[in-house]
Amino acid sequence: MSEKTVILEKNNAIATVTLNRPDNANTINLNLVKDLYSAFKECHHDEAIRAVIFTAKGAMFSGGGDLGSFVKETDNLGPFITDMTTYFHLAVTLMHRMEKPIVVAINGTAAGGGLSLALSGDIIISVDSAKFSAAYTAAGLSPDGSMTYIMPRLIGLKKTKELMITNRRFTANEAFDMGLVDQVVKQEDLEKTAMEMAINLSKGATKAYGAIKTLLADTFSASLESHLEQEARSLNIRAQGHDGKEGVKAFIEKRKPNFKGY
């Protein structure tokens, strides 16, 4: 995996995935989405990794799509966008579906596809100076990267429509009030706060986290009866795993559980 656009670092049970195009506002091009997919694929398959931090270098988290690359591919735009969205959506799917919880540390402004990426994590921490916008309509485009999937689930259809159609900028504190981010911190506290969260999560019941992500991702597309069946099946599996047995035993014995992630 190229380190030009994405850096993957591992420290014990925690992986850090960092967008690395700071001189280009970490805008999303074909190389970046390929590298991002490779990074999250490795996190997904590495059983030693039990939590992931997702952040970016520089002053911005991501300015969204690299529209300059669209212009360069004018004569080949259809196939080019197909390649872009294929790898972009593979990466986003892994973020939504992998068992390991993803802590997003938003270090600066996130717009367009950058906002889609930021919202695809599980715990989202933003610096107080960050600004956000859907951005797509400013370029005559419609969203990708799961924005039209995840935002209505977080803040409702009406507010999502307003933000996307007007393309207005909003602050980190507004994002917190709407429920788009979980914490707002000072710039100097971002790395520490994200790492503390990741460390705590890395000591938890990884398979249970994954089950929760799967159940919640499917909740709006299932009937009550089918979802209850999914819950029952998931609980049965988790109860028979190491962490389920350990968690129940620790509760009875009034001690802290020693989860192993399986």
C-alpha atoms as one frame of an Amber mdcrd trajectory, in Angstrom:
protein
   0.000   0.000   0.000   1.345   3.399  -1.009   2.099   5.771   1.839   1.563
   8.779  -0.432  -2.159   9.023   0.203  -2.914   6.836   3.258  -0.724   5.760
   6.176  -1.533   2.644   8.187   0.190   2.249  11.566  -0.301  -0.484  14.140
   0.428  -0.217  17.851  -0.481  -3.352  19.779  -4.256  -3.810  19.346  -4.855
  -0.382  17.790  -4.501   0.592  14.142  -4.375   4.195  12.957  -5.443   5.010
   9.406  -4.393   8.510   8.322  -5.296  10.409   5.163  -2.027  11.822   3.879
  -2.620  14.436   1.182  -2.315  17.508   3.442  -1.081  19.761   0.632  -4.234
  18.906  -1.320  -6.715  19.229   1.570  -6.752  15.415   1.743  -9.059  15.417
  -1.261 -10.178  12.046  -2.531  -8.635  10.716  -5.750  -8.372   7.229  -7.223
  -5.079   6.422  -5.496  -6.482   7.482  -2.125  -9.619   5.343  -2.339  -7.561
   2.327  -3.403  -5.157   2.851  -0.509  -8.005   3.494   1.900  -9.692   0.255
   0.904  -6.402  -1.624   1.353  -5.893  -0.081   4.804  -9.351  -0.940   6.104
  -9.182  -4.391   4.520  -5.989  -5.061   6.456  -7.577  -3.784   9.682 -10.580
  -6.011   9.040  -8.550  -9.170   8.535  -5.843  -8.619  11.168  -7.194 -10.416
  14.239  -4.676  -8.649  16.474  -6.357  -5.297  15.748  -9.304  -4.588  18.048
  -9.887  -0.849  17.483  -9.127   1.617  14.695  -8.465   5.366  14.759  -9.238
   7.179  11.506  -7.827  10.684  11.081  -5.934  12.930   8.660  -2.756  14.981
   8.422  -2.750  18.726   7.992  -5.296  21.444   8.635  -8.272  19.672   7.045
  -9.788  16.242   7.491 -10.849  16.103   3.845 -12.162  18.586   1.328 -14.052
  15.840  -0.514 -13.519  14.675  -4.059 -10.495  15.806  -6.049 -12.459  17.559
  -8.794  -9.260  18.299 -10.673  -8.961  14.591 -11.391 -12.506  14.666 -12.796
 -11.457  17.364 -15.264  -8.378  15.391 -16.314 -10.586  12.381 -17.055 -13.197
  14.294 -19.067 -12.906  11.947 -22.050 -13.084   8.881 -19.791 -15.319  10.201
 -17.049 -17.865   7.371 -16.832 -15.357   4.536 -16.303 -13.235   6.776 -14.072
 -16.123   7.585 -11.706 -17.067   3.892 -11.670 -13.538   3.043 -10.503 -13.601
   5.865  -7.929 -16.933   4.910  -6.404 -16.150   1.188  -6.472 -13.057   1.516
  -4.276 -14.543   4.359  -2.228 -17.635   2.316  -1.430 -15.635  -0.815  -0.692
 -13.720   1.189   1.918 -16.896   2.702   3.371 -18.599  -0.696   3.486 -15.706
  -2.063   5.520 -15.988   0.875   7.913 -19.673   0.159   8.465 -19.361  -3.624
   8.588 -16.040  -4.521  10.224 -16.290  -5.809  13.788 -13.575  -3.523  15.082
 -14.940  -0.153  16.288 -13.658   2.886  14.397 -12.903   6.113  16.261 -12.884
   9.037  13.822 -10.679  11.935  14.928 -11.754  14.885  12.788  -8.785  17.258
  12.812 -10.334  19.938  10.613 -12.922  20.747   7.983 -14.749  17.830   6.331
 -16.797  18.375   3.184 -18.417  16.228   0.512 -16.905  12.752   0.409 -14.731
  13.744   3.358 -17.863  14.217   5.445 -19.158  10.857   4.204 -15.962   9.244
   5.457 -16.098  11.028   8.802 -19.682   9.908   9.429 -18.922   6.277   8.556
 -17.072   5.703  11.834 -18.603   4.484  15.085 -17.371   7.061  17.606 -16.808
  10.504  16.081 -14.659  13.129  17.812 -14.155  16.541  16.236 -11.996  19.555
  16.977 -14.067  22.609  17.857 -12.681  24.585  14.915 -13.903  22.131  12.271
 -16.465  23.170   9.676 -18.706  20.811   7.740 -20.719  20.891   4.532 -22.350
  18.380   2.211 -20.676  20.276  -0.675 -21.875  18.145  -3.597 -24.508  20.528
  -4.998 -21.923  23.325  -5.248 -20.353  21.290  -8.059 -23.669  20.128  -9.507
 -23.195  16.618  -8.101 -25.084  14.226  -5.824 -23.592  12.543  -2.734 -21.742
   9.244  -2.493 -19.814   7.381   0.203 -23.011   6.534   2.161 -23.918  10.152
   2.995 -27.549   9.732   1.910 -27.684   6.484   3.895 -26.107   7.485   7.186
 -27.167  11.129   7.651 -30.950  10.497   7.662 -30.374   7.770  10.241 -28.445
  10.158  12.455 -30.410  13.397  12.154 -33.613  12.605  10.246 -34.707  13.040
   6.641 -35.838  16.686   6.854 -32.612  18.058   8.358 -30.530  15.954   5.974
 -32.406  17.353   2.998 -31.856  20.903   4.213 -28.116  20.429   4.697 -27.637
  18.713   1.344 -29.750  21.013  -0.797 -28.649  24.338   0.706 -25.049  23.148
   1.124 -24.665  25.491   4.075 -21.595  25.237   6.282 -22.075  24.297   9.906
 -19.772  24.146  12.904 -18.560  21.271  15.046 -20.815  22.401  17.876 -23.808
  22.429  15.518 -22.829  18.948  14.371 -22.735  17.839  18.003 -26.134  19.363
  18.732 -27.594  17.584  15.679 -26.075  14.261  16.690 -23.568  13.961  13.855
 -20.531  13.885  16.159 -20.154  12.437  19.653 -17.562  14.774  21.171 -16.098
  18.189  20.441 -12.625  18.905  21.826  -9.816  21.408  21.545  -7.235  20.786
  18.820  -4.554  19.938  21.358  -6.797  17.318  22.992  -7.897  15.446  19.850
  -5.138  12.850  19.604  -5.222  12.032  23.324  -9.015  11.789  23.440  -9.176
   9.529  20.376  -6.391   7.292  21.670  -7.984   6.929  25.102 -11.262   5.932
  23.467  -9.515   3.445  21.169  -7.575   1.897  24.062 -10.772   1.405  26.062
 -12.537  -0.131  23.077  -9.573  -2.383  22.274 -10.005  -4.005  25.691 -13.688
  -4.670  25.109 -15.781  -7.429  23.555 -14.887  -6.970  19.878 -17.345  -9.561
  18.555 -20.170  -7.916  20.506 -19.254  -4.547  18.973 -19.397  -6.131  15.541
 -22.774  -7.711  16.272 -24.162  -4.332  17.360 -22.883  -2.667  14.181 -24.500
  -5.358  12.031 -27.826  -5.234  13.862 -28.020  -1.447  13.729 -26.999  -1.249
  10.066 -29.881  -3.546   9.115 -32.514  -2.217  11.525 -34.343   0.053   9.058
 -34.615  -2.584   6.330 -35.956  -5.480   8.424 -39.397  -6.260   9.784 -39.832
  -6.477  13.553 -40.086 -10.270  13.429 -37.029 -10.778  11.231 -35.010  -8.328
  13.320 -35.989 -10.102  16.528 -34.772 -13.323  14.944 -31.461 -11.655  14.073
 -31.143 -10.406  17.645 -31.857 -13.864  19.074 -29.366 -15.540  16.730 -26.681
 -12.943  17.465 -27.191 -13.169  21.238 -26.982 -16.961  21.088 -23.682 -16.827
  19.222 -22.200 -14.165  21.484 -23.286 -15.972  24.668 -21.390 -19.080  23.575
 -18.199 -17.200  22.697 -15.309 -16.594  25.068 -16.196 -12.970  25.773 -19.845
 -13.740  26.403 -19.010 -16.453  28.892 -16.319 -14.292  30.507 -18.602 -11.264
  30.721 -21.379 -13.190  32.431 -18.940 -14.888  34.806 -17.277 -11.575  35.684
 -20.659  -9.976  36.369 -21.628 -12.799  38.750 -18.227 -12.647  40.445 -18.403
  -8.832  40.666 -15.093  -8.253  38.888 -13.854  -6.609  35.706 -14.073  -8.961
  32.689 -10.969  -9.992  30.777 -12.210  -9.860  27.183 -10.086 -11.471  24.458
 -11.983 -10.252  21.417 -13.561 -13.592  20.458
